Amino acid sequence: MQKDTMQKGLAVRILSGAAAFTTVLALSACGSGFGGNATSTGSGTAGGGGGLTSSSSALTVMIGSSGNAETNAVKSAVADWSKSSGTKATVIAASNLDQQLAQGFAAKKPADVFYLSTGSLAGYAANGSLLAYGDQLKDTSDFYPTLVKSFTYNNKLYCAPKDFSTLQLVINTDMWKAAGLTDSDYPKTWDQLEAVSKKLTTGKQTGLVVSGQYERLGAFMVEAGGNLMNADSTQATANSAANVQALTYAKKLLTDGAMKFAADTGASWGGEALGKGLAAMTIEGNWITGGMQSDYPNIKYKVVPLPSGPKGQGTLEFTNCWGIAADSPNQAAALKLVEQLTTKSDQLGFAKAFGVMPSIQSAADSWKQAYPQLAPFMDAAAYAQGVPAAKGSAAVVSDLDSKLGSLAKSDPKTLLDETQKNLQALLK
């Protein structure tokens, strides 16, 4: 949850993260039990809906981790399930999840269970690498509908959403007070955001600092009533009037000096800019709490909802799911493991360990009671939209990101027309 690996804690939330791992070659030896005597009760192919393979084989769980806290939490949860179920299971924290997953699939020896991003789903689903097990989950109605949509391909839910994150406005409260602003000044509209950003800009301090990429500026698109693709990623909408309006607004903030991209301040992401006093505000996700706690513990900040745009509230959400390999010889056990890892108790445990938000609605109140200061992130589930999930869309978004850094000197419509063309080419 790949693109944002330079940001602490963000890597897993958007796409894939990194953790210590001995060597790429270990993937082929990670032992999904392919030498065991597998039996099948029916079809274990990517189509799902039939029986699942079942055997005495141990499971391998591959994750992209944001750090030791996440790795240890997943290992502990898997170990607890393994002890109660009697099925052995090993967790591997990949150093490059995308690469190691691809190698495993190519060698016909993939991990049984693994983190899977929205950007990777369509490609692996299309080539038959994944088990579409959504219709065999005990209960899918508890997952947030937008998360379910993110992992649905050709009308089949392929995997259970693991957790999610959203973007909101994060404010340095000391800078806010120093500017003579109060709680009543928290911006509710684009005009108000522009006004407070200008007021907070002084010397080396910029009112609003964000990463110069779709994964942040896309929140403005949603607030204007747009996004790069429609909800199920079957139609390109990149050059819509709403998106042009959003980037035109962002460009005005840049040219007026009220907003800067993090790279232009010498920071690698918004959290660093906030922590180093380069920004009074930033737009980030709930992963920012880990970075601030570890690197800038003395900075006081507050999370408030992003201001509404022309079409109301809006933001982006990022998520991963628990994928199961079509070639796993023990899909039945893999499914039981995934069901345990997505229970309320396990998801709240992960939230406490490394800051993610549970993917099930029944855990929302408990999460907000535990972290009331972060409630705006969870409340955004009601209006957040996902990033494009069409096969090949990650490369198109990456291309757009490479150009957004120069938005202040570019024509928004021209940038979006090129992205529209590239996205449409994926759908032919």
Secondary structure, DSSP 4 states (H G I P E B T S, - for coil): --TTTTSTTHHHHHS------S-GGGGGGS---TTS--EESS--STT-SS--EE-SPPEEEEE--SSHHHHHHHHHHHHHHHHHH---EEEEE-SSHHHHHHHHHHTT---SEEEEEHHHHHHHHHTT-B---GGGSS--TTB-HHHHHHTEETTEE-SEEEEEEEEEEEEEHHHHHHTT--GGGS--BHHHHHHHHHHT-BTTBEEEEE-SSHHHHHHHHHHTT--SB-TTS-SB-TT-HHHHHHHHHHHHHHHHTSEEEGGGGT-SSHHHHHHTTSEEEEEEETTHHHHHHHH-TT--EEEEPPPBBTTB--EEEEEEEEEEBTT-TTHHHHHHHHHHHTSHHHHHHHHHHH--EESBGGGHHHHHHH-GGGHHHHHGGGTEEEPP-STTHHHHHHHHHHHHTTGGGS-HHHHHHHHHHHHHHHT-
